[in-house]
Amino acid sequence: MAAADQRFTARATALGVEVDARRFPQGTRTAADAAAAIGCDVAQIVKSLVFIADDQPVLALTSGANRVDEDRLAAATGAERVRKATAEEGRTVTGYAIGGTPPFGHDRELTVLCDRDLAALEVVWAAAGTPRDVFAISSDQLVQAAGARVVDLAG
């Protein structure tokens, strides 16, 4: 199997997204780490978080400056119960490790929700398959490539 960054780049290209990933050897695992390495505002960092809504995985894309409100996520999905996925569950459904999960190009098709605050930004930075690789993308292209529905998720 190809390395995670190569796999993601190939999948992005198949979706029509040109990825110019930047590698930061010190890592970009957290939103604060990524913003410091890139030199952007933490709000411009895409957090790609896997949740389990009832028994279905959902990917929530939110700004690095925000937290996902699980009640809002439940309302947006029509779920009775929502919880954050375990690291293993996240890797199983996306094919990527925590800190490197990209917003699209996953191993299986997922419901994707994008927080309205993130969608309002012009340019955002997301993980490109590893905790060391990130790429810039317009929020419009992010929403389109991810097949995301824009909703209020921030709590």
Backbone as a ProteinNet text record, in pm:
[ID]
protein_1_A
[PRIMARY]
MAAADQRFTARATALGVEVDARRFPQGTRTAADAAAAIGCDVAQIVKSLVFIADDQPVLALTSGANRVDEDRLAAATGAERVRKATAEEGRTVTGYAIGGTPPFGHDRELTVLCDRDLAALEVVWAAAGTPRDVFAISSDQLVQAAGARVVDLAG
[TERTIARY]
84.2	0	88.8	48.6	125.3	125.9	228.6	235.6	112.2	71.6	-52.3	-54.3	57.4	59.6	43.5	107	94.7	-47.1	-103.1	-240.1	-336.8	-320.6	-409.5	-393.8	-270.6	-248.2	-311.5	-299.2	-360.4	-512.4	-569.3	-715.1	-763.4	-688.5	-724.7	-721.3	-617.3	-605	-724.1	-766.1	-881.9	-1009.1	-1013.9	-1129	-1115.2	-1002.9	-979.1	-917.5	-859	-797	-645.9	-582.3	-436.7	-382.3	-304.5	-250.4	-102.6	-68.5	71.2	103.6	131.9	152	287.4	287.6	410.9	436.8	561.6	598.9	669.2	624.9	684.6	732.9	864.5	917.8	884	868.7	835.2	690.6	611.4	474.9	372.6	252.7	138.8	18	42	-62.1	-178.7	-151.2	-259.2	-280.3	-395.4	-423.6	-321.4	-286	-187.8	-51.2	-9.8	118	116.7	8.6	-1.8	2.3	-74.8	-77.1	60.8	130.5	264.6	361.1	354.9	446	419.2	293.1	254.4	269.2	240.5	241	105.6	-0.8	-135.8	-211.9	-332.4	-418.3	-470.6	-483.4	-532.2	-672.7	-750.2	-884.4	-879.8	-768.6	-755.1	-717	-695.1	-659	-785.9	-792.6	-907.3	-884.1	-975	-974.9	-1072.3	-1020.5	-1102.6	-1124.8	-1242.4	-1270.9	-1379.8	-1353.4	-1451	-1534.8	-1665.6	-1761.2	-1845.2	-1906.8	-2003.4	-2139.4	-2226	-2361.9	-2454.1	-2509.4	-2576.1	-2471.9	-2484.2	-2380.9	-2308.9	-2326.8	-2268.3	-2154.4	-2040.7	-1932.4	-1966.5	-1927.3	-1948.3	-1818	-1777.4	-1658.5	-1703.4	-1653.4	-1683.8	-1560.5	-1575.6	-1468.1	-1495.4	-1401.6	-1421.3	-1293.5	-1306.9	-1192.9	-1109.1	-978.4	-888.2	-916.6	-990.1	-1022.9	-1149.7	-1221.6	-1350.9	-1350	-1450.3	-1476.9	-1611	-1624.2	-1751.4	-1847.6	-1965.6	-2072.7	-2146.2	-2135.3	-2194.1	-2345.6	-2411.2	-2556.5	-2592.2	-2512.7	-2537.8	-2510.2	-2406.2	-2374.4	-2488.7	-2541	-2654.5	-2774.8	-2804	-2917.9	-2897.2	-2775.8	-2746.8	-2755.9	-2731.1	-2734.5	-2863.3	-2944.2	-3066.2	-3038.7	-2920.4	-2881	-2929	-2954.9	-2990.9	-2867.1	-2759.9	-2636	-2517.7	-2426.9	-2304.6	-2187.9	-2081.1	-1958.1	-1840.2	-1729.1	-1607.1	-1559.6	-1517.8	-1466.9	-1333.7	-1305.6	-1173.9	-1072.2	-944.7	-838.8	-849.1	-875.7	-886.7	-1008.3	-1122.6	-1241.3	-1214.5	-1149.9	-1117.9	-1029.1	-926.1	-834.6	-907.3	-994	-1066.2	-1155	-1227	-1320.3	-1254.4	-1144.1	-1080.7	-957.3	-886	-759.8	-640.3	-664.7	-558.2	-557.3	-439.9	-423.1	-468.8	-503.9	-538.1	-421.3	-453.6	-351.4	-311.1	-345	-313.1	-435.3	-552.2	-675.8	-710.1	-712.4	-750	-902	-949	-1092.6	-1168.1	-1096.9	-1157.5	-1052.5	-1093.9	-1001.2	-986.8	-1096.2	-1093.6	-1112.4	-1089.7	-1104.1	-1249	-1341.7	-1482.4	-1558.4	-1674.2	-1756.1	-1815.2	-1807	-1856.6	-1951.9	-2041.8	-2117.2	-2017.9	-2012	-1918.1	-1997.1	-1972.6	-2032.4	-1919.9	-1939.5	-1839.9	-1901.3	-1832.2	-1881.7	-1885.7	-1989.5	-2010.7	-1893.5	-1833.6	-1720.3	-1602.7	-1575.7	-1466.7	-1499	-1620.9	-1662.7	-1658.2	-1662.4	-1661.3	-1521.2	-1418.2	-1280.6	-1242.4	-1155.3	-1115.7	-1023.6	-917.4	-819.3	-800.7	-797.6	-776.5	-664.8	-612.4	-503.5	-550	-528.5	-574.9	-462.6	-478.5	-382.8	-387.1	-269.1	-256.6	-217.5	-275.9	-255	-162.7	-82.2	7.9	9.1	55.8	66.1	176.7	249.3	356.3	325.1	221.5	192.3	60.4	63.7	-56.1	-63.5	-182.4	-200.6	-304.7	-292.2	-387.5	-496.5	-616.6	-730	-832.3	-904.4	-1012.7	-1123.6	-1195.6	-1302.7	-1411.5	-1435.4	-1534.8	-1493.3	-1365	-1315.7	-1315.6	-1283.8	-1287.4	-1426.5	-1526.8	-1665.5	-1705.5	-1670.2	-1705.8	-1634.2	-1502.6	-1426.1	-1469.6	-1502.6	-1544.2	-1689.6	-1765.4	-1908.2	-1977.6	-1928.9	-1975.3	-2101.9	-2177.8	-2293.2	-2250.2	-2271.5	-2231.4	-2341	-2301.9	-2395.5	-2324.8	-2400.9	-2342.4	-2303	-2171.5	-2121.1	-2048.7	-2003.7	-1920.7	-2002	-1938.6	-2005.3	-1938.2
-118.1	0	124.6	225.2	349.9	419.1	498	578.1	667.8	702.3	778.2	908.7	980.9	1108.2	1086.5	982.3	952.5	904.9	822.8	774.3	892.1	984.5	1100.3	1185.2	1212.8	1296.5	1234.1	1102.9	1033.9	1045	1029	1038.6	1181	1279.4	1419.9	1449.8	1403.5	1425	1363	1244.6	1178.5	1260.6	1340	1427.4	1562.6	1583.4	1710.3	1817.7	1776.8	1872	1860.5	1970.3	1974.9	2002.9	1910.1	1923.8	1960.1	2072	2113.3	2105	1982.6	1959.4	2012.8	2063.5	2106.9	2013.2	1972.5	1881.2	1960.2	1936.1	1997.1	1884.9	1855.9	1743	1748.1	1868.8	1880.1	1840.7	1824.6	1777.4	1888.8	1853.8	1946.1	1873.1	1791.8	1704.6	1783.3	1893.4	1973.6	2099.3	2161.8	2285.1	2393.3	2403.8	2504.5	2476.1	2348.3	2310.6	2347.7	2314.7	2341.9	2491.3	2569.7	2714.6	2776	2732.2	2783.9	2747.7	2624.2	2580.9	2654.3	2670.4	2732.7	2884.5	2940.9	3086.5	3146.4	3073.7	3123.6	3128.9	3179.5	3184.4	3043.9	3008.9	2875.1	2849.7	2955.1	2938.9	2880.7	2899.2	2850.2	2702.7	2639.6	2498.6	2414	2318.2	2227.7	2112.2	2096.9	1977.7	1879.4	1762.5	1655.4	1550.9	1554.2	1471.7	1369.3	1245.1	1139.4	1121.7	1120.3	1094.6	974.6	913	805.9	861.1	875.7	926.1	805.3	767.8	640.5	534.3	465.7	366.7	398.7	521.1	560	660.8	638.8	736.5	863.4	976.3	1107.1	1184	1251.3	1336.2	1479.8	1542.7	1682.8	1765.7	1862.6	1954.6	2084.9	2124	2244.9	2325.8	2451.7	2541.3	2502.1	2517.3	2489.3	2572.5	2682.1	2769.3	2725.2	2628.9	2587.9	2444.4	2412.7	2274.7	2233.9	2106.4	2055.2	2037.2	2093.3	2075.6	1947.1	1844.9	1714.5	1720.5	1810.3	1825	1879.5	1974.7	2027.6	1922.2	1842.5	1734.9	1632.8	1599.7	1506.9	1563.3	1690.8	1753.5	1752.3	1778.9	1783.8	1646.7	1540.7	1405.3	1331	1386.7	1318.4	1203	1202.8	1093.5	1120.2	1013	1025.4	1036.9	965.7	967.5	994.8	1076.4	1107.3	1095.1	1035.7	1029.1	1041.3	1084.8	1092.4	949.7	922.9	790.9	765.6	639.8	603.9	620.5	622.4	633	518.9	399	283.1	295	338.7	358.5	462.9	571.5	676.7	626.1	550.8	495.9	395.5	315.1	214	277.2	383.4	442.4	539.5	603.4	699.8	645.5	554.3	504.6	587	683.3	773.6	783.9	812.3	826.5	965.2	973.2	1102.4	1197.9	1321.8	1423.2	1430	1326	1323.8	1302.1	1296.7	1268.9	1386.3	1362.3	1469.4	1486.7	1595.9	1621.8	1542.7	1475.7	1392.6	1291	1198.6	1097	980.2	943.6	837.9	699.2	597.8	459.3	423.8	490	465	596.1	593.8	714	744.7	871.2	915.3	1032.1	1046	1170	1273.4	1389.4	1494.1	1622.2	1679.2	1807.1	1908.2	2027.3	2133.6	2248.2	2290.3	2400.4	2529.8	2606.4	2731.5	2829.6	2834.3	2924.2	2889.7	2761.4	2717.8	2749.4	2723.4	2747.7	2895.6	2983.3	3127.4	3182.3	3103.8	3149.6	3132.7	3220.9	3212.9	3094	3083.4	2975.6	2905.8	2772.4	2692.5	2592.6	2534.7	2437.6	2307.6	2197.2	2066.3	1963.9	1858.3	1748	1678.8	1635.9	1569.8	1423.1	1358	1215.4	1175.1	1268.6	1238.3	1356.9	1336.8	1447.7	1547.8	1525.9	1617.7	1694.4	1653.9	1710.4	1786.3	1908	1991.3	2056	2098.2	2166.6	2276.5	2378.3	2489.3	2460.8	2506.1	2487.1	2596.4	2640.7	2736.7	2661.2	2731.8	2664	2614.6	2687.3	2641.9	2509	2497.6	2373.6	2261.5	2294.9	2196.9	2136.1	2220.2	2173.7	2086.8	2129.4	2053.8	1918.9	1917.4	1792.9	1692.6	1743.7	1657.3	1612.7	1678.6	1648.5	1684.7	1792.8	1831.2	1914.7	1900.6	1986.6	2088.5	2216.9	2323.8	2344.6	2331.7	2345.7	2416.1	2454.5	2511.1	2397.5	2380.3	2273.9	2327.2	2451.5	2505.3	2528.3	2491.2	2509.1	2613.6
0	0	0	-72.9	-80	55.2	77.4	199.3	205.2	326.5	346.2	267.9	264.6	192.3	42.1	-12.7	-155.6	-189.7	-102.7	-122.2	-124.7	-29.1	-26.2	-151.9	-192.1	-310.2	-434.3	-449.6	-563.9	-558.7	-442.2	-428.4	-452.7	-405.1	-428.9	-578.4	-646	-790.4	-863.4	-821	-881.5	-863.1	-756.5	-731.1	-800.5	-869.8	-938.4	-850.8	-737.1	-645	-656.6	-690.6	-699	-560	-507.3	-372	-379.7	-318	-305	-156.1	-111	32	76.9	198.2	263.4	380.4	394.7	503.1	612.9	735.7	853.5	943.8	940.3	1017.3	1166.2	1222.3	1364	1391.4	1285	1299.6	1306.7	1265.1	1267.4	1324.5	1425.9	1481.4	1541.4	1609.3	1667.3	1583.5	1599.6	1526.5	1561.3	1688.4	1729.6	1667.9	1666.1	1603.4	1455.3	1388.1	1244.6	1216.3	1290.6	1268.5	1291.7	1396.1	1424.3	1311.8	1263.9	1158.3	1026.8	992.6	866	871.9	988.7	1001.9	967.9	1000.7	975.4	1107.1	1101.7	1219.3	1248.2	1374.7	1412.2	1357.4	1334.6	1277.8	1136.8	1065.1	927.7	919.8	1032.7	1034.7	1035.1	943.8	936.4	1033	1126.6	1211.3	1147.1	1108.3	1049.5	1158.6	1219	1336.6	1306.8	1343.3	1320.9	1447.9	1428.2	1534.8	1494.6	1591.9	1567.2	1606.9	1507.2	1528	1523.6	1639.9	1659.4	1624.7	1512.9	1479.9	1349	1299.3	1171	1189.4	1121.3	1129.8	1052.4	1107.9	1046.9	1061	954.8	961.2	980	1085.7	1113.2	1081.2	991.9	958	1031.1	1114.4	1192.3	1198.5	1229.3	1243	1364	1351.2	1461.7	1584.5	1569	1681.8	1754.2	1696.4	1751.8	1801.7	1881.5	1924.7	1865.3	1835.7	1784.5	1900.9	1887	1984.2	1945.1	2028.7	1995.1	1982.7	2055.2	2041.9	1903.6	1855.4	1721	1614.5	1636.3	1543.1	1540.6	1658.2	1665.6	1590.3	1610.9	1542.4	1390.5	1345.4	1202	1136.4	1212.8	1157.2	1189	1278.9	1321.2	1415.8	1475.1	1565	1707	1779	1920.2	2007.3	1967.5	2046.5	1955.4	2003.3	1929.7	2025.4	1977.5	2056	1961	2016.7	1938	1910.9	1788.2	1752.7	1822.2	1849	1901.1	1788.4	1824.5	1724.1	1623.1	1671.4	1581.8	1490.2	1543.7	1460.2	1352.3	1390.5	1294.3	1182.6	1219.8	1118.5	1028.7	1087	1009.7	903.1	936.8	840.2	743.7	784.5	694.5	625.6	693	639.7	684.3	774	818.2	970.3	1025	1169.3	1215.7	1343.8	1404.6	1384.6	1351.6	1327.3	1181.5	1104.8	962.3	875.6	938.3	864.1	772	642.1	549.6	546.1	489.4	485.3	378.3	289.7	184.5	139.2	52	4.7	100.2	164.2	266	206.1	289.5	246.1	213.5	278.6	248	247.2	184.5	175.5	312.7	350.6	481.4	466.2	561.8	574.1	625.8	558.4	598.6	624.2	742.1	779.5	797	745.4	758.3	837.7	942.1	1024	942.9	964.4	892.7	911	1030.7	1054.3	963.2	945	858.3	712.7	672.7	534.1	497.5	596.6	570.7	542.6	572	549.9	403.3	354.5	214	187.3	264.6	248.6	381.6	377.5	497.8	471	578.4	570.6	634.2	563.4	611.7	605.6	684.1	683	546.8	502	371.9	388.9	489.3	506.8	619.6	669.7	781.7	878.2	999.6	1095.5	1061.1	952.9	911.8	783.7	711	579.3	579.3	525.4	515.8	377.8	341.8	213.3	229.5	145.5	144.4	41.5	72.2	-18.1	11.5	-89.8	-64	8.3	92	165.8	70.5	-38.3	-136.6	-197.7	-234.8	-294.2	-190.4	-65.4	43.3	56.8	64.5	79.7	-38.7	-158.3	-278.8	-282.9	-261.6	-270.2	-162	-44.6	65.9	54.6	-34.4	-43.3	86.4	148.6	281.7	276.6	381.7	406.5	510.2	482.8	574.2	678.6	805.8	917.2	1032.7	1133.6	1254.8	1347	1367.8	1454.9	1578	1572.4	1680	1806.9	1916.5	2044.3	2128.7
[MASK]
+++++++++++++++++++++++++++++++++++++++++++++++++++++++++++++++++++++++++++++++++++++++++++++++++++++++++++++++++++++++++++++++++++++++++++++++++++++++++++

